């Protein structure tokens, strides 16, 4: 080998060996986001992680795989004591600029019974694992006691589950649970209906006896049903397909005799009850302990109904969108709301022929999905920056 070639080879070896320590040092540094936050706040403790923790959304379990960069809020706490009345949404916005990344930083504490529930008294700690922020639970005293074999009766376990904080405030959807306002088209076909009333009245009111048929399972004595009138059609603005109806709450009925037809007495009424009105069992329950998350698929839909309002000017209002399970929507999904740009006339450059111009869509707020059907879903407005209207757009964040 010639002398110049040997010199070049030696220089290459020196450069490579000298760069290895530098690369190793760079690999050990936290992500730029973490460095930026550590400059303002005490650096959280580093925790070793031997294997990726699973991430669960309700009943779905997936593996954590290289999540997108997570941006912490500028004033995030290093730890937080969970209080009565907190919601997971409030806590998510406390730590994250983009709350739908909450599942990316949640660490599953396998030593805790049901680590996906958070209880008042728990302490949430921000730590760093492999250069990424994670949240771990330091359980409160009552949470540890839940593992005691003495506390295993169904009644006590039910009460404990109720004490866990919910993702969105239950009070905001309580009225929705007891007084349905939108009925999917396929649901109406399976709902029992009022056949007639005592003394063959065409209109019934509080205290009257009614007779109903069409129950999928026989009603029990004392079982309560909501009386619903079928209102206007709800059609998908994309293709004009019928996807549901307005359900107008008319009152409450209690079963007094089983059979076919069954007998019920109208306990309360808010409007006249008619033959043909539908009955809906008053036993709706919702799993409100889910993670705020972005949809797994790209969502591009519209608001097709606003419950009990023409428009929304604040949060905690319920809306209905024309996207559901078939489109990949899951409970806890967050969607950005855009006010659809209006069409205006340009009279300044078009001469006598006015040119029609569509204004840009403008951000209006954010909603969280909490109940899903095949083609529609219910969502709660969690943020509203301007008036939200029917037919506003909803998109993946």
C-alpha positions in Angstrom: 0.0 0.0 0.0 1.4 3.4 -0.9 2.3 5.9 1.8 -0.5 8.5 0.9 -3.1 5.7 1.0 -1.9 4.6 4.5 -2.1 8.2 5.8 -5.6 8.6 4.5 -6.7 5.4 6.1 -5.2 6.4 9.5 -7.0 9.8 9.3 -10.3 8.0 8.6 -9.9 5.7 11.6 -9.1 8.7 13.9 -12.2 10.6 12.7 -14.5 7.6 13.3 -13.1 6.7 16.7 -13.3 10.3 17.8 -16.9 10.7 16.7 -18.2 7.7 18.7 -18.0 9.3 22.2 -19.8 12.4 20.7 -22.6 10.2 19.3 -23.0 8.3 22.5 -23.2 11.6 24.4 -25.9 12.9 22.0 -27.9 9.7 22.3 -28.1 10.1 26.1 -29.4 13.6 26.0 -33.1 14.2 26.5 -35.3 15.3 23.7 -35.2 19.1 22.9 -38.7 19.5 24.4 -37.5 18.0 27.7 -34.4 20.3 27.7 -36.6 23.4 27.1 -38.8 22.5 30.0 -36.0 21.5 32.4 -34.6 25.0 32.0 -37.7 26.4 33.6 -38.6 23.7 36.1 -36.6 21.3 38.3 -35.6 18.2 36.3 -38.0 15.3 37.2 -36.4 12.1 38.4 -35.1 9.7 35.7 -36.8 6.3 35.8 -35.3 3.3 34.0 -37.7 1.5 31.7 -36.9 -2.1 30.7 -39.6 -2.5 28.1 -42.3 -0.4 26.3 -45.5 -0.2 28.4 -48.8 -1.1 26.7 -51.3 1.6 26.1 -55.0 1.0 26.5 -57.9 2.9 25.2 -60.9 1.5 27.0 -60.9 -2.2 26.0 -58.3 -1.7 23.2 -54.6 -2.5 23.9 -51.8 -1.3 21.6 -48.1 -1.1 21.8 -46.3 2.2 22.2 -44.2 2.8 19.1 -42.2 6.0 18.7 -44.9 8.6 19.5 -44.8 12.0 18.0 -43.0 14.7 20.1 -45.1 15.7 23.1 -45.1 19.3 24.1 -45.5 20.0 27.8 -47.2 23.2 28.9 -44.9 26.0 30.0 -46.4 26.0 33.6 -46.8 22.2 34.0 -46.4 20.8 37.5 -43.8 18.1 38.3 -46.5 16.4 40.4 -50.2 16.9 41.1 -52.5 15.7 43.9 -55.8 14.5 42.3 -58.8 16.4 43.8 -62.4 15.5 44.1 -64.2 17.0 41.1 -61.2 16.8 38.7 -61.6 15.3 35.3 -59.0 13.7 33.1 -59.5 16.4 30.5 -58.6 19.1 33.0 -55.5 17.2 34.1 -54.5 16.5 30.5 -54.6 20.2 29.7 -52.6 21.0 32.8 -49.7 18.9 31.6 -49.9 19.0 27.8 -50.3 21.6 25.1 -52.0 19.0 23.0 -54.2 17.0 25.4 -54.8 14.2 22.8 -51.2 13.1 23.4 -52.2 12.0 27.0 -52.0 8.3 26.1 -48.4 8.8 24.9 -47.2 9.9 28.3 -49.3 7.6 30.5 -47.3 4.9 32.3 -49.2 1.7 33.2 -48.4 0.9 36.8 -48.9 -2.9 36.7 -48.6 -3.2 40.5 -51.8 -1.1 40.9 -55.3 -2.6 40.6 -56.7 -1.1 37.4 -54.0 1.5 36.7 -56.2 3.2 34.1 -58.4 4.7 36.7 -57.4 7.8 38.8 -58.8 8.5 42.2 -58.8 11.5 44.4 -55.8 11.4 46.7 -53.5 9.8 44.0 -50.4 11.7 43.1 -49.4 12.0 39.4 -45.7 12.4 38.9 -43.9 13.7 35.8 -40.8 11.6 35.1 -38.5 11.1 32.1 -38.1 7.6 30.5 -35.8 7.2 27.6 -35.8 11.0 27.1 -39.6 11.3 27.0 -42.0 12.6 29.6 -44.2 10.1 31.3 -46.8 10.3 34.0 -46.8 7.6 36.8 -49.3 7.1 39.7 -48.3 7.3 43.3 -51.5 5.8 44.8 -53.3 7.4 47.7 -54.1 5.6 50.9 -57.7 4.6 49.8 -56.4 3.3 46.5 -54.0 0.9 48.2 -56.8 -0.4 50.4 -58.8 -1.3 47.4 -56.6 -4.4 47.0 -57.5 -5.7 50.5 -59.3 -9.0 50.1 -61.9 -7.8 52.7 -63.1 -5.2 50.2 -64.3 -7.4 47.4 -68.1 -7.4 47.7 -69.9 -6.2 44.5 -71.5 -3.3 46.3 -68.3 -1.8 47.6 -66.4 -2.3 44.4 -69.2 -0.5 42.5 -68.9 2.4 44.9 -65.2 2.5 44.5 -65.4 2.6 40.7 -67.9 5.5 41.0 -65.3 7.4 43.0 -62.7 7.4 40.1 -62.5 10.7 38.3 -64.1 10.7 34.8 -62.7 12.1 31.6 -65.5 14.6 31.2 -67.9 15.9 33.9 -70.8 13.6 34.4 -73.1 16.5 35.2 -72.6 17.9 31.7 -74.3 14.8 30.1 -76.6 13.8 32.9 -79.7 15.3 31.1 -78.6 13.6 27.9 -78.7 10.2 29.5 -82.2 10.6 30.9 -83.7 12.6 27.9 -82.4 11.3 24.6 -82.6 13.9 21.8 -81.3 12.0 18.7 -82.3 8.5 17.7 -80.3 6.5 15.1 -82.6 5.3 12.3 -81.8 1.6 12.9 -82.5 2.0 16.7 -86.1 3.1 16.1 -87.1 -0.1 14.5 -86.3 -2.1 17.7 -87.9 0.3 20.2 -91.2 -0.6 21.9 -94.2 1.7 21.0 -97.5 2.9 22.5 -100.3 0.9 21.0 -103.3 2.5 22.8 -104.4 4.0 26.1 -107.0 3.3 28.7 -110.5 4.4 27.4 -109.0 4.8 23.9 -107.8 8.4 24.4 -105.9 9.7 21.4 -103.8 12.0 23.7 -102.6 10.9 27.1 -101.2 12.9 30.0 -99.7 12.4 33.5 -101.6 9.7 35.5 -103.1 8.0 32.4 -102.5 4.3 31.7 -101.0 3.3 28.3 -100.5 -0.1 26.6 -97.3 -0.9 24.8 -95.8 -3.6 22.5 -92.6 -4.4 20.8 -90.3 -5.0 23.8 -87.1 -7.0 23.0 -87.2 -8.3 26.5 -90.4 -8.3 28.7 -90.5 -5.2 31.0 -90.3 -5.8 34.8 -92.9 -4.4 37.2 -91.7 -0.9 38.2 -89.3 -0.5 35.3 -89.1 3.0 34.0 -89.2 4.1 30.3 -88.7 7.5 28.6 -91.5 8.4 26.2 -90.1 9.8 23.0 -91.8 11.4 20.0 -90.1 10.9 16.6 -89.3 14.3 15.3 -87.6 15.7 12.2 -85.3 13.6 10.0 -81.5 14.0 10.3 -79.7 13.5 7.1 -76.0 13.3 6.3 -75.0 16.5 4.6 -72.4 14.6 2.5 -74.9 12.4 0.6 -78.4 13.2 2.1 -78.7 9.7 3.6 -81.2 9.4 6.4 -79.1 8.6 9.6 -81.5 9.4 12.4 -84.4 11.4 13.8 -84.8 14.1 16.5 -86.1 12.4 19.6 -88.5 14.7 21.5 -88.8 13.9 25.2 -92.5 13.6 26.1 -92.5 12.1 29.6 -91.7 9.1 31.8 -93.7 5.9 32.2 -93.5 3.1 34.8 -94.5 -0.5 34.1 -97.5 -1.7 36.2 -98.3 -5.0 34.4 -96.3 -7.2 32.1 -97.7 -9.1 29.1 -98.3 -8.3 25.4 -99.4 -5.6 25.5 -97.8 -4.4 28.8 -99.5 -1.7 30.9 -97.6 1.4 32.0 -98.7 4.6 33.9 -97.4 8.0 32.8 -95.6 9.4 35.8 -94.7 12.8 34.3 -95.3 14.4 31.0 -93.8 17.5 29.4 -96.1 17.4 26.3 -99.0 15.4 25.0 -98.3 11.6 24.6 -99.6 10.1 21.4 -100.2 6.5 20.2 -97.2 5.5 18.2 -94.7 7.3 20.5 -91.7 5.2 21.3 -90.4 4.0 24.7 -86.7 3.9 25.6 -85.5 2.1 28.7 -84.2 4.5 31.3 -81.0 2.6 32.0 -78.4 4.2 29.8 -74.9 4.0 31.2 -71.7 5.3 29.7 -68.0 4.4 30.4 -66.6 7.9 31.2 -63.2 6.6 32.2 -61.4 6.9 28.8 -58.2 8.7 27.6 -58.5 11.8 25.5 -56.9 10.7 22.1 -56.7 11.6 18.5 -58.7 9.3 16.1 -56.6 6.5 14.6 -58.0 7.4 11.2 -58.4 10.8 9.5 -61.9 12.2 10.3 -63.6 14.8 8.2 -67.2 15.3 9.1 -69.9 17.8 10.2 -72.1 18.7 13.2 -75.6 17.7 12.2 -77.4 18.6 15.4 -76.9 20.7 18.6 -78.9 19.5 21.5 -81.3 22.0 23.0 -79.7 24.9 21.2 -79.4 26.6 17.8 -75.7 27.5 18.4 -73.1 27.0 21.0 -71.3 29.8 22.7 -69.5 28.0 25.5 -68.3 24.5 26.6 -70.3 21.6 28.0 -72.9 21.6 25.2 -73.7 18.3 23.4 -73.5 18.0 19.6 -74.1 15.2 17.1 -71.8 14.5 14.2 -72.2 12.4 11.1 -69.3 10.1 11.9 -69.4 6.9 13.9 -67.9 3.5 14.4 -67.8 2.7 10.7 -65.5 5.8 10.2 -63.1 4.7 13.0 -64.4 7.0 15.8 -63.7 5.8 19.3 -64.8 7.0 22.7 -62.5 9.7 23.9 -61.5 10.9 20.5 -60.9 14.6 20.2 -62.0 16.6 17.1 -61.2 20.1 16.1 -64.3 22.2 15.2 -64.0 24.6 12.3 -66.6 27.3 11.5 -67.4 26.7 7.8 -66.4 29.7 5.7 -69.2 31.6 4.3 -69.7 32.4 0.6 -69.5 36.2 -0.1 -69.7 38.3 -3.3 -66.7 40.2 -4.5 -68.2 43.4 -6.0 -64.9 45.2 -6.3 -63.1 43.3 -9.1 -66.0 41.6 -10.9 -67.7 44.6 -12.4 -71.4 43.9 -12.9 -70.8 40.2 -12.5 -70.3 39.5 -8.7 -67.7 36.8 -8.2 -68.6 34.3 -5.4 -65.7 33.7 -3.0 -65.6 31.2 -0.1 -64.0 32.5 3.0 -61.5 30.3 4.9 -62.7 27.9 7.6 -61.9 29.3 11.0 -61.2 27.4 14.3 -64.2 27.4 16.6 -63.4 24.9 19.4 -62.9 21.3 20.3 -65.2 18.4 21.1 -64.7 15.0 22.7 -66.7 12.0 21.6 -68.4 10.1 24.4 -71.1 7.9 22.7 -70.9 6.1 19.4 -73.3 4.5 16.9 -72.7 3.2 13.5 -73.0 6.5 11.5 -73.4 9.1 14.2 -71.7 10.1 17.5 -72.4 12.3 20.4 -69.7 14.7 21.6 -69.2 17.2 24.4 -67.8 20.7 23.5 -64.8 21.0 25.8 -63.5 24.3 24.3 -65.3 27.0 22.4 -63.5 30.0 21.0 -66.4 31.3 18.9 -70.0 30.5 18.1 -70.4 26.9 17.0 -73.3 26.2 14.6 -75.0 23.3 12.8 -73.0 22.0 9.8 -69.7 23.3 11.2 -66.8 21.0 10.3 -65.1 18.5 12.6 -61.6 17.3 11.8 -58.9 15.2 13.4 -56.5 17.4 15.5 
